[in-house]
Amino acid sequence: MLLAWTYLAAAIALEVTGTLALNAAGTGRPGAIAVVVVGYVASFGFLALVLQRMEVSLAYAVWAGVGTATIAVVGMTALGEPVSPAKLASLGLIIAGVVGLNLAGAH
């Protein structure tokens, strides 16, 4: 199961990397476009490996939730996006949902 979580961490990191490159890719920079494509393709590849070892309901929720929360935090801390109580509360709900699904699937 440790291998599944390692693959899931890699899938999340690659998805976040691809997402962060989207802004630059929108300007037509070939290197940024390549980062987006490689990031997403590799992320889905690792996610496919995870699904051989973990339930899809848990794997996808963690992948999507942690990826979304990470992008939001990076946006607020490094990219100058505004921080609001609603954003922070929403991040808390994402984290609570992922933890809840993980606990519900625990055997």
C-alpha positions in Angstrom: 0.0 0.0 0.0 3.0 2.3 0.5 3.8 2.0 -3.2 0.2 3.1 -4.0 0.6 6.2 -1.8 4.0 7.0 -3.4 2.5 6.8 -6.9 -0.4 8.9 -5.8 2.0 11.6 -4.4 3.8 11.5 -7.8 0.5 11.8 -9.7 -0.5 14.8 -7.5 2.9 16.5 -7.9 2.8 16.1 -11.7 -0.7 17.3 -12.0 0.1 20.4 -9.9 3.2 21.1 -12.0 1.1 20.8 -15.2 -1.5 23.1 -13.8 1.0 25.7 -12.7 2.4 25.8 -16.3 -1.0 26.4 -17.8 -0.7 30.2 -17.5 2.5 30.3 -19.4 1.2 27.8 -21.9 -1.7 30.1 -22.7 0.9 32.6 -24.1 2.0 29.9 -26.6 5.4 29.2 -25.0 6.4 25.7 -26.4 8.3 24.8 -23.2 5.3 25.5 -21.0 3.0 23.7 -23.3 5.3 20.6 -23.1 5.3 20.9 -19.3 1.5 20.9 -19.2 1.2 17.9 -21.6 3.9 15.8 -19.9 2.7 16.7 -16.5 -0.9 15.7 -17.1 0.0 12.5 -19.1 2.4 11.4 -16.5 0.0 12.2 -13.7 -2.7 10.1 -15.3 -0.2 7.3 -15.8 0.7 7.2 -12.2 -3.0 7.5 -11.3 -3.6 4.4 -13.4 -0.9 2.6 -11.4 -2.5 3.7 -8.1 -5.9 2.3 -9.2 -4.4 -1.2 -9.4 -3.8 -1.0 -5.7 -6.4 1.4 -4.2 -10.1 2.0 -4.5 -11.0 4.6 -7.2 -13.3 6.5 -4.7 -10.3 7.2 -2.4 -7.6 7.6 -5.0 -9.5 10.1 -7.1 -10.7 12.1 -4.1 -7.2 12.4 -2.7 -5.7 13.2 -6.1 -8.3 15.8 -6.9 -8.6 17.3 -3.4 -4.9 17.5 -2.6 -4.2 18.8 -6.1 -6.9 21.5 -5.9 -5.9 22.5 -2.4 -2.2 22.7 -3.4 -3.0 24.9 -6.4 -5.1 27.2 -4.2 -2.4 27.6 -1.6 0.3 28.2 -4.2 -1.9 30.8 -5.8 -2.5 32.6 -2.6 1.0 32.4 -1.2 3.3 32.6 -4.3 1.1 34.1 -7.1 -0.5 37.0 -5.2 -4.0 35.8 -5.4 -6.3 37.2 -2.8 -6.9 35.3 0.5 -10.3 35.4 2.0 -12.1 33.6 4.9 -14.3 31.8 2.3 -11.3 30.5 0.5 -9.6 29.3 3.7 -12.9 27.7 4.9 -13.3 25.9 1.5 -9.7 24.6 1.7 -10.6 23.2 5.2 -13.7 21.5 3.7 -11.6 19.9 0.9 -9.1 18.6 3.5 -12.0 17.3 5.8 -13.6 15.5 2.8 -10.4 13.8 1.8 -9.7 12.7 5.4 -13.3 11.6 5.8 -13.1 9.4 2.7 -9.8 8.0 3.8 -11.2 7.1 7.3 -14.4 5.7 5.8 -12.3 3.3 3.6 -10.0 2.2 6.4 -10.3 -1.5 7.3 
